[in-house]
């Protein structure tokens, strides 16, 4: 009930070895620790990124240098934490 699989669409986590077409195993959670990869809704958009937290400041960080950090302006809702990756060949 608390685990599901999502297909990756996009290359923002490529340097974390998560590529387009991969399947990620996600555990439903509404909180995350600094450095965990999360599935989150930020300002109305869904994304998968590293969760970062320093004091009261939180943001999402891609694992691809061509993407900028995401600093929520309205909302940040953690839906799940990524626990594994499956790659089909």
GIPEPE-V781239 format. One record per pair of residues at least 12 apart in sequence whose ideal C-beta (glycine too) atoms are under 10 Angstrom apart, sorted by the first residue. I is the first residue (numbers start at 1). J is the second residue. D is the distance in whole Angstrom. If there is no record, write none. Layout:
{{I:J:D} {I:J:D}}
//
This chain:
{{1:28:8} {2:26:9} {2:27:6} {2:28:5} {2:29:8} {2:80:9} {3:25:6} {3:26:7} {3:27:5} {3:28:7} {3:80:9} {3:83:7} {3:84:10} {4:24:9} {4:25:8} {4:26:6} {4:27:8} {4:28:7} {4:39:9} {4:79:10} {4:80:7} {5:23:5} {5:24:7} {5:25:6} {5:26:7} {5:84:9} {5:86:8} {6:22:9} {6:23:7} {6:24:5} {6:25:8} {6:26:6} {6:39:7} {6:46:10} {6:48:8} {6:80:8} {6:82:9} {7:20:9} {7:21:7} {7:22:8} {7:23:6} {7:24:8} {7:86:10} {8:20:6} {8:21:6} {8:22:5} {8:23:7} {8:24:6} {8:48:7} {8:82:10} {8:85:8} {8:86:10} {8:87:10} {9:21:8} {9:22:10} {9:48:9} {10:47:8} {10:48:8} {10:62:9} {10:64:9} {10:67:9} {11:62:9} {11:63:9} {11:64:6} {11:66:8} {11:67:9} {12:47:7} {12:48:7} {12:49:7} {12:50:10} {12:60:10} {12:61:10} {12:62:4} {12:63:7} {12:64:5} {12:66:8} {12:67:5} {12:70:10} {13:37:7} {13:47:10} {13:48:6} {13:49:7} {13:50:8} {13:61:10} {13:62:7} {13:63:5} {13:64:7} {13:67:9} {13:82:9} {13:85:9} {14:62:9} {14:63:6} {14:64:5} {14:65:10} {14:66:9} {14:67:10} {15:62:8} {15:63:4} {15:64:6} {15:65:8} {16:37:7} {16:48:9} {16:49:9} {16:50:8} {16:62:9} {16:63:4} {16:64:9} {16:82:9} {16:85:9} {17:63:8} {17:85:7} {17:87:8} {18:37:8} {18:48:7} {18:63:7} {18:64:10} {18:82:8} {18:85:5} {18:87:9} {19:85:9} {19:87:7} {21:87:8} {21:88:7} {22:85:5} {22:86:7} {22:87:5} {22:88:8} {23:84:9} {23:85:7} {23:86:4} {23:87:8} {23:88:8} {24:37:8} {24:39:8} {24:48:7} {24:80:9} {24:82:5} {24:83:8} {24:84:7} {24:85:5} {24:86:8} {25:80:9} {25:82:7} {25:83:5} {25:84:4} {25:85:7} {25:86:7} {26:38:9} {26:39:5} {26:48:9} {26:79:8} {26:80:4} {26:81:7} {26:82:5} {26:83:7} {26:84:9} {27:39:10} {27:80:6} {27:81:5} {27:82:8} {27:83:5} {27:84:9} {28:78:10} {28:79:7} {28:80:5} {28:81:8} {29:78:6} {29:79:8} {29:80:6} {29:81:5} {29:83:10} {30:77:7} {30:78:5} {30:79:7} {30:80:9} {30:81:10} {31:51:9} {31:78:6} {31:81:9} {32:50:9} {32:51:4} {32:52:10} {32:53:8} {32:58:9} {32:78:5} {32:79:10} {32:80:9} {32:81:5} {32:82:10} {33:51:7} {33:53:8} {33:81:8} {34:50:9} {34:51:7} {34:52:6} {34:53:5} {34:54:8} {34:58:9} {35:50:6} {35:51:7} {35:52:7} {35:53:9} {35:61:9} {36:50:7} {36:51:5} {36:52:10} {36:53:10} {36:78:9} {36:81:5} {36:82:8} {36:83:10} {37:49:7} {37:50:6} {37:51:7} {37:60:10} {37:61:10} {37:63:8} {37:80:10} {37:81:7} {37:82:4} {37:83:9} {37:85:9} {38:50:8} {38:51:5} {38:60:7} {38:76:9} {38:77:10} {38:78:5} {38:79:8} {38:80:7} {38:81:6} {38:82:7} {39:77:10} {39:78:8} {39:79:5} {39:80:4} {39:81:8} {39:82:7} {40:60:6} {40:70:9} {40:72:9} {40:75:10} {40:76:6} {40:77:6} {40:78:5} {40:79:6} {40:80:8} {40:81:10} {41:72:10} {41:75:7} {41:76:8} {41:77:5} {41:78:8} {41:79:7} {42:58:10} {42:59:9} {42:60:6} {42:70:6} {42:71:9} {42:72:5} {42:73:9} {42:74:8} {42:75:7} {42:76:5} {42:77:8} {42:78:10} {43:70:8} {43:71:9} {43:72:6} {43:73:6} {43:74:5} {43:75:6} {43:76:8} {43:77:10} {44:74:7} {44:75:7} {44:77:10} {45:70:9} {46:77:10} {46:79:8} {47:60:7} {47:62:9} {47:67:10} {47:70:7} {48:60:9} {48:62:9} {48:63:10} {48:79:10} {48:80:9} {48:82:7} {49:61:6} {49:62:6} {49:63:8} {49:64:10} {49:67:8} {49:69:9} {49:70:7} {49:82:10} {50:62:8} {50:63:7} {50:69:9} {50:82:10} {51:76:9} {51:78:7} {51:81:8} {52:69:8} {52:70:10} {52:71:10} {57:71:8} {58:71:8} {58:72:7} {58:76:6} {58:78:10} {59:71:5} {59:72:7} {59:76:9} {60:72:8} {60:76:8} {60:78:10}}
//
